[in-house]
């Protein structure tokens, strides 16, 4: 049996950020590595995910997921290889998906790990297009927003990991028009030329409300909200009667230190009979089998495309997270330790 390492590095939260997170809020520390306990496996992480929701977990507030503890390793989605096992059904060499990212080595309860097949897709894809990111897009569009063929769909943060999948899935299921917003001209080009959006705009080039109105002259039926703020306000103005919004994220507000004004035109929801519904992917695991079947088929046929921004080295994990919050990623932001 191969000797286990004595220690590995893990990112710890050491202070609660005020506004934008800073390097002083975190620390990369050596932690001991030991044999796994009964019913557990020891995993060498190959990739871990950084996601916008993690910013909220840095605050000590009650939310849908517990906050990170101070002076403890942070966590999140990760995929790795089993290097020691004391759990039935898991062998050394198996690749697994689990929830103890932000570290090089993870001791994981077997019931909280799922084997993944590296021959079907790159391992990093299980953190994105075939993982929680893809399921968020799938469930948020088809279940929460009750998408139907012929809908006009607007997606904010459309070049991100979730948004890019939402737009493509809508197109594949018969949307009459798909519109996206992004934060650079390069990302706008990506949306229209690679992902097949009918129209896209750079929200930094002018008021979102005006640009959306120009891109959607016939209004919108579905809005998938990853941004909040002025994007939600713009969608309310452009909604057709009986429009539906999936409220998935509000990244524009995650680092605000002052209360963000609510949309000033929320009263439009009354006359237009709008439905604005929040969604959490954890409520939709019953869709996973159908999701994997549909998405695997679209990937195999080449109809669904995805991008990843890979940042190499655990020492660059926090910089990758900050880059995600600044919108520097195209598609899924992943920290890779596979070297």
Protein Blocks (a to p, Z undefined) as FASTA:
>chain_A
ZZddfbdcddddfbdcehjadfklpccdddddddddehiacdddfbdcddfklmmmmpcc
ddfbdcddehiacddddddddfbdcbehiaehiacddfbehifbdcddfklcccddfklp
cfklmmmmmmmmlmmmmmmmmmmnopaehiacddehklbmklmmmmmmmmmnopabdcdd
dfbfklmmmmmmmnopabdcdfklocfklmmmmmmmnopfbdcdfkgmmlmmmmmmmpce
hiacddfbcfklmmpcbdcdddfklmmmmmnopacddddfklmmmmmmmmmmmmmmmmmn
omaccdddddehjklmmmmmmmmmnopaghjadddfbZZ
